[in-house]
Structure formats: C-alpha cells, structure tokens
Amino acid sequence: MTSNNKLKRLNTSRDFIADNYHVPLSLSDIAKCSYMSPYHFLRVFKDTYGETPTEFLIRLRVEQAKNMLITENFTVSEVCEKVGYTSLGSFSSLFLKQVGMAPTLYRRKLWALSSEAFRFPAQAIPACYAYHFLRNLTK
C-alpha cells in the first residue's frame, strides 16, 4: 500500500470517527472504513497519528463535552449522552483524566469567569454563534 493511499484511507476512518463520535463505535466498524483488519488498522493509525483510534475518540468526545458545558444549558448527564457515553461515571472519569477537573467543576469555573467583565471571550459571542463556531472546529 502506498503511503498516499494509506493516508487517504486513514483520513476516511478519522472522518468517520469525527462524524459518529456521538454513537457507540467499535474498532471493527472504524477499521472497515479504511479496508484494513482491526489490528493492522490500530497499528497503522497509532504510527501515523500518534494516538490510537480510541484515544482519538475520547479526546474528541471530551472536547465536544467541554464545548457543550460552556455554550449549552444541558445537564452533565445530557452532555454525557450527547457525546456518546452511556455511563455517567465513565464519562466523568475520562473527563477528569483529560481535563484535570470534573465536568461540573469545569462548568462552574468557566461560568464564574464569564461573569467577570471581558474575562471570558464567550461572553461577547452570542451562544448560537459560539455553538456553530465551536462545533465546526472539531470536524
């Protein structure tokens, strides 16, 4: 397999993960997008991007959750479901590991910053614009 062809196939699978982060994904499903066996896909994906597909998926979900916690009025449980987790405990543990604080504390800290004049950039940006802008950054 040429490296250009390999990269195209890996990008297809990475786009598949980004488009479907909110539903349960298996390594087999993702590997099918790149026409590779799951183990070969896992090894090539990590060699190319420096992280496994699962690490990429977790990072993507946590980034989406961070955006939702700032810009939306969903509860933490609703955010958990919207980013593809069925267990609030698993979501909170992964969020804590990635961000360094619990989702509720993250929201409280950023909302507290937003009450200070010109401290938090989202204060000057309408929520609908921030939602569309932040959503497009992760794709």
Secondary structure, 3 states (H helix, E strand, C coil): CCHHHHHHHHHHHHHHHHHCCCCCCCHHHHHHHCCCCHHHHHHHHHHHHCCCHHHHHHHHHHHHHHHHHHHCCCCHHHHHHHCCCCCHHHHHHHHHHHHCCCHHHHHHHHHHHHCCCCCCHHHHCCHHHHHHHHHHHCC
